[in-house]
Amino acid sequence: MRALHLVAGSAIVGAFGLVTLWGLVTWIVRRGPGQAFWWVIGFVQGAVLLQALVGVILLLIGGRATILHIVYGAVFPALVLGVAHVLAREAFAHRPWAPFAMASFFCFGLTLRALMTGLGVG
């Protein structure tokens, strides 16, 4: 189960990186990101939720994690994505993809840091 948590965590970091770059390209070419963008956003949000549940299971069966790993990997990304949802509905209704691209940039860094703390790096 720990290996699954590691692989899924790496995929989440990569997905947030992809969405960040996708948003940047969308902004540069001044076109909508397309339906696939929203599928990736939905996938990565679901993956973060599942990853947090797997992490809780690992903790319950005797695993160890630093508080920073938990905060960087689940708490802060959930807060950032929640803010993106609010901004997409209200302040960025004309470009709802923009808050998710910006949120993905921050979540990329947060989840990368969670991965690093989970691996014992830094």
N, C-alpha and C positions, 0 to 999 in steps of 0.2 A: 504494500500500500504506500510505503514511503517513496518507492520508485515512481509510482503513478503520480504522487503529489509533486515530485520533482519535474517530471515530464510535462504535466499539465501547467505547472507554474512557469516553465520555460515557454510553453506555447502562449500563455497569457501575455507574457512580456513581449513576445514577438508580435502578437495580434495588436497590442497597444501601439507598438512601433509602426506597424503597417497602417493603422488608422491615422496615426499622426502624419505620416508621409502622404497618405491619400488626401487628407484634409489640406495639406500644404499645396499639393498639386492642384486640387480643386480650386483653391484660392488663386493660384497663379494663372490657371487657364480660364478662370471666371465662368465655370460651368458647374452644374449640379453634380454631386458625387455619384448619382445613380443608385438603383435599388440595392445592389450588392453591398454598398457601404453600410446600409441599415441592417442587412443580414449579419455582417461582421460585427457591428456594434451590439446587436442582440446576442450573438454567439459569445462575445467576450464578456458581456455582463452576466450571462448565465454561467459561463465558465468560472468567473470570479466567485459567484455564489456557491457553485459546486465545490470549488477549491477550498472555500472557507469551511464547508461542511466536512470535507475529507480531513481538513486540518483539525477540526474539533474531534472527529473520530480518532485520529492519531493521538491527540492529547489524552482522550479518554482511555485508550488502551496502553498508555504508559509512555508515549512519545514526549519529547521535550522541545520547546520553542521559546525563544526570547520574546519579551513583550514587544520589542521593536519589529520582529518578524511578523507578529500578529497585526500590529498597527499598520505597518507598511503594506502588508499583503492583503488585508481585508477591510480594516476600519477606514483608513484614509481613502482608498479607492472608492469605497461605497459612498462616502461623503462627497467626493469630487464628482462622481457620476450623478448623484442626486442633485447637486447644484447644476450640472449640465442639463438635466431634464427640466428643471425650473427655468433656466435661461432660454432653452430652446422653445419653450412655450410662450414666454413673455418677452424678453428683451431681444431675442434673435428669431422671432417668428418668420421673418423674411429669409433667413438663412439658418434653419434649424441644425444643419450639419456642423456649423462653426463651433458651438460650445462643446460638441462631442469630440471634434478634432483637438481642441485646446485641452479638454479634460483628458484625452488619450495621451497627450504629451506629458502631463503631470502623472497620470497613472502608469505610464511607461517607466518613468523614473522611480516611482514608489514601488512598483512590483519588481523592478530590477533590484532595488535595494533590499526588498524582502527576500528575493532569491539569494542575494549575496549573504545576508545575515543567516539564512537557513543553511547555507553551505559553509558557514563559519569564516567567510572572507570579510575582512574589515569590520 
